[in-house]
Amino acid sequence: MKNYRILVQYDGTRYKGWQVQKQTDMTIQGKLQSVLEELAGHPVEVIGSGRTDAGVHAVGQVANFHMDGDFSNEEILEYLNHYLPMDIAVTKIDEVDERFHARYHALSKTYVYRIHTSSIPDVFQRKYMYTYTIPLDVKAMKNAAEHLSGTHDFAAFCGNKKMKKSTVRTIFSVSIEKRENEMFISYTGDGFLQNMVRIMTGTLIEVGNGTRTADSVTEILESKDRSKAGYTAPPEGLMLKQVDYAAVVSTK
Amino acid sequence: MKNYRILVQYDGTRYKGWQVQKQTDMTIQGKLQSVLEELAGHPVEVIGSGRTDAGVHAVGQVANFHMDGDFSNEEILEYLNHYLPMDIAVTKIDEVDERFHARYHALSKTYVYRIHTSSIPDVFQRKYMYTYTIPLDVKAMKNAAEHLSGTHDFAAFCGNKKMKKSTVRTIFSVSIEKRENEMFISYTGDGFLQNMVRIMTGTLIEVGNGTRTADSVTEILESKDRSKAGYTAPPEGLMLKQVDYAAVVSTK
């Protein structure tokens, strides 16, 4: 079997998230697997760099899968894009070392949360942004974001109450860019817990609107208590932008 | 009555075009009128700078309407964006001279046709582009475009066979920009006949793929025969970008 790495983009609006579920066939992983299984003639497990929540988008999700057959990379790419729904696309494919694992070998991920700060809509981007028109204090948000950077126990920012594994993660950077009618919050880290980016975003918004102080972020982290953090910002504003790997691992 | 000018954007995918029709309520003009009539309590005619075809988008359509009532511009703008469907938005409103007419006073319009030249999809832009993956000779297309510029009888580029008015129009410029996976053809002119931009685009594509020569455009114009020109490129690639007016006419 060959091991293939793919770069995947999707408009998450219609989907129940990345991960296959018994109750629905509307998952990204499920759609990819069923097209690949049709091509390969055997079960295929598509391993994503991580799950994305229902409604979250991706422009640079990375996944790998093992498959039999004498197909060229171009043939697999064309087959996928022909049979996948219009809101899922595979933009790149490589054959990689058989040991490459999209989740285990990911070194960092970058998510971007997009906030539309004007009451004037943008019809072309409407599905990829969260409209929030209360004025936000960007300076306070940047101060709060600094407290999030670094290695912390992010239990207070975890949406999964039954999480049994470690909730320690390292955030390499949080940057906030304000444009005329938009705000982009970019998070790069070694990994993110369930809903973590959306809870961090909701918390930063609450700092921005004056509900809480920038320094309160430290207290939230120390509390390890989900109820102390801010609300979970809605999924439509969130985009998985990029997943990075050590070069040595990835290409054959 | 006051006369208002609005800047309108819409994702035309779901609509039967700009103009009100008896058979359907899915028109841009119809949606605007019904929201404004609800606000005003009297019939309102929304006059667009021109019609756009079914499925064509706009980021800068201009329209005007006369309306009673003591509303501020902000109130009208908020009301419109609150009650319009998510794929239509009004991004600007001014009160203008009572004589201002969005169609009669338009000096020029700019349309942009977007061609996606790669077989790799772009899921976020998929509804706003025409995918055409046969290689296109951009130099030949630019030569052909030069023949379109100027004042000509564009009868051969008119989709309405029953057109009784003049089919003479002036095109100020046609520019073609090639990027990695995209081609943008921009047309600026004093006005465009029904389907004219799409027929010019289909013709330029046929020049680009070698089906016809750049010089044939002159013969097509001279023939005044629709069957001599190229195919009508699909609506989803077309966007009304901008409508220009003489400054003196427009603002009170």
Interface residues (C-beta under 8 A of the other chain):
Chain A: Q9 Y10 D11 H57 V59 L77 E78 N81 M86 D87 I88 A89 V90 T91 K92 S119 I120 P121 D122 V123 F124 R126 Y128
Chain B: Q9 Y10 D11 H57 V59 L77 E78 N81 M86 D87 I88 A89 V90 T91 K92 S119 I120 P121 D122 V123 F124 R126 Y128
